[in-house]
Amino acid sequence: MSIGGVQAAVSSASATQILAKAPATLSPNARYEVVVWVNDRVSTPKPLLLGAPPQLPAAGSAGPASGAGSGGTFTFTFTDAGGWQSLTCSMC
C-alpha cells in the first residue's frame, strides 16, 4: 500500500478494510492518493484527506498544593482545543 507515493506499513487487512499507519513524511491536512497492490494487481488510486493529529487535553493546575486530613475540596484545571464539552470525568 502506498499513500502519496510513499509505502505505508499495513497493520491488518480483511476483505473490506485495510489498516495502515501513514508515513511520518506526509503532511497533515493534505490530500493524497492511496494505491493498494496485491501480488501483480494494483488498485485504482483513491483520494484520501489526511487529518491533523488530534490535540489532547493538557493539565493546567491542581489545588490546594497541600493539606491535612482525609477529605477536602480539590480544583483541577485543564485546557482542551475541543472546549469543555469534549472533556469527560471518570470517578471524580
N, C-alpha and C positions, 0 to 999 in steps of 0.2 A: 504494500500500500504506500502511496506517496501523497503528500499534501503540499501543494505549491512546488512540486518537483523535488521535494526532499523526502527521503524514505522515513516512514513513521513506524515505530515499534508497536506491533499488534499484540494486545494482551489477551484477547479472546475473540472467537469468531463462531457464528452459527449460520444457519441458512438465511436468517433475516437481519442479523446485526453483527457489526464489527466494532470492537472497542480498541482504540489506539491512542497513544499519547502523542500530542502534537509536538513536533520537533521544537526545541528551545530557540532555534534560529528564526522562527516565524514571528511576525509582529502581531500583537493583539489588535482587535478591531479592524481587521483587514479581510478582504475576500481572496479565497484561494480555490483551486480545483483539486478534487480528490480523485485519484485513479487507483483502482484495485486490480491486481493481477493474480491469477492462479495458474500455475504451470505456463502454458503458452497463450492463455486467454487474458485479454486486457479489457477492462470496463470502459464505458463511455465516461469521459470526465464529468463530474458533478460539482456544482458550486457549493462552497462552504464559507460561512462567515465565522471567523474565529473570534470568539468573545474575549473580553478583557478578563484577566484573573479576578476572582472575587475579592472584595475588600472585607477583611474580617473585622469584627468589633475589637476595640482596643480598651484595655483597662485604664481608667483615669486615676482615681484615688479611692482610698478606704479610710474610714474614720469611726470612732476615735483611734488614735495611734496606740493608746494603751488604756488599761482599765483594771478593775478588780471585780471578783465575783463571777458567778456562772451565767449571768444574764445581762442584757443590755440592748441598746439600740445601736445599730451599725448603719453607716451610709456608704454606699458604693457608687461610683460614677463610671460611666463607660461612654465612649464615642463610637458611633456607627454611621457609616455613609448612607445606610438604608433607613436611617431615622429610628426613633424609639419603637416603632411598630414592628421592626424585624428582630427585636430582642425578645428572648423568652427566658424565663427563670425556672429553674428546677430546684425544688427543696429550698426555697427562700424563706 
